[in-house]
Amino acid sequence: MFSLVGSRVRTAVFALSAVAALAFGTTATTATTGVAASPAPAPAPAKQGPTSVAYVEVNNNSMLNVGKYALADGGGNVFDVAVIFAANINYDTGTKAAYLYFNENVRRVLDNAATEIRPLQQKGIKVVLSVLGNHQGAGFANFPTQQAASAFAGQLSDTVAEYGLDGIDFDDEYAEYGKNGTGQPNDSSFVHLVTALRANMPDKIISLYNIGPAASRLSYGGVDLSSKFDYAWNPYYGSWQVPRIALPKSGLSPAAVEIGRTSQSTAADLARRTVNEGYGVYLTYNLDGADRSADVSAFTRQLYGSDAIRTP
């Protein structure tokens, strides 16, 4: 990841737009890793309530932190989905093509899937790769042709297959559309991209971090992307905002919290509102290696009627 994106800071900044590319360009998955497909998970103790999502900044923290939290009452996993934050959509100025890029920390997680990803999946936790702009002009909203969008979708689905992941998350920030001679957002790009990705991986997760030009371009040529997503969530931590996408409440997280920074009272209030208003997802960000059981318990009491306990 570009050094300017070392820590995800949420503001109401929406990037201006750009153009990605006609071909794969330099792909991020050319190395042969021999990573085996994920084994069938052992059934986790059942829990009732919303799906809990944890983004992990892998530049600083371990994905394994997600698997350390369980409900004191019943022992089920606190978190159902773990998001690797983040791979990037980069731009090759020579080939004028977008390509999927992994910084050294994302690469480390993927290449060590047996110890970084499989332990979570064996607990029944889904592991999804987030993809983020990287200040190079390439974004999800500015592919110039359907073929270009489909080519990038192929890179994404190939990565999911190669590393035994459970899906892809789109986060349309930091693209700096227009940089390096790229184009501005167009209405067709994201629709073509997600349509192709869903065709490539019909049974995997596709989620939307509801921000940026792509998030406001979900319909084109009679195609509405809404049904192609599994989840969409509010990108502003410490707040309540229902994503504007035609998904059922079961796939939406209007609540968003940053663990350790959003107050426990706010986290609890947002969790209570999630349950009371019938929404099916609760989004958290920046789970680190500290003992956050008090912060996590603040929302698990409301979501699941139980404190959370952490196993070191």
Summary of the structure (lengths in Angstrom):
residues: 312
radius of gyration: 18.4
end to end distance: 28.5
largest distance: 56.5
contacts: 1153
relative contact order: 0.18
helix: 30%
strand: 23%
